[in-house]
C-alpha cells in the first residue's frame, strides 16, 4: 500500500473541499492509505472521501490531543509539534497532493521536494503563489493527481534498485 499525503488549509472553500473529497475517494479506491494533518478543511474533506470509499486514514496532529482529529481519522498521531509536524507528513507520504492552502501547505510542498517526494498540485484548487517548476507537477483532476503520484513513486523506486 502506498501512503499518499493530502495537504491543504484547515479553512477551505467549498470547491477545494469537493476536490479534496474526490482525491481522498480516489486514494482509497486505489487501495492506498491517506495521510494528512488530521484536522479540518482540506484534511477533513479528503479523509471523509477516503472513509466513504472504505479507506484507511492517518492524521498527523499538531497539538497534544487525539481529540483534535476530525471524525474521519482512523489513526491519530499526536505530535505536540505545531507546524513542525509538516515534516512528518512529508516524510511519511510516498507522494503529496496539494489542494489550495497557504504558507503551511507551501512549507509541506518545499519539504516534500527537498526529500525527493513527488508533489502534485490539483489544477483549479491552488493559490497563485504556488511554485511551478519542473519539480512540481499540476494535475487536471483528482484521478490525474493519483496517476501522476503513482507513476512517479514507481519511477523513484525503480531508480533506487
WOPEUR-V370970 format. One record per run of one state. SS is the DSSP state (~ for helix, > for strand, _ for the rest). FROM is the first residue (numbers start at 1). TO is the last residue. If there is no record, write none. Layout:
SS/FROM/TO
SS/FROM/TO
//
This chain:
_/1/2
>/3/7
_/8/13
~/14/29
_/30/32
>/33/36
_/37/41
~/42/52
_/53/55
>/56/61
_/62/65
~/66/68
_/69/74
>/75/78
_/79/81
~/82/92
_/93/94
>/95/98
_/99/102
~/103/114
_/115/117
>/118/122
_/123/135
>/136/139
_/140/141
~/142/160
_/161/161
//
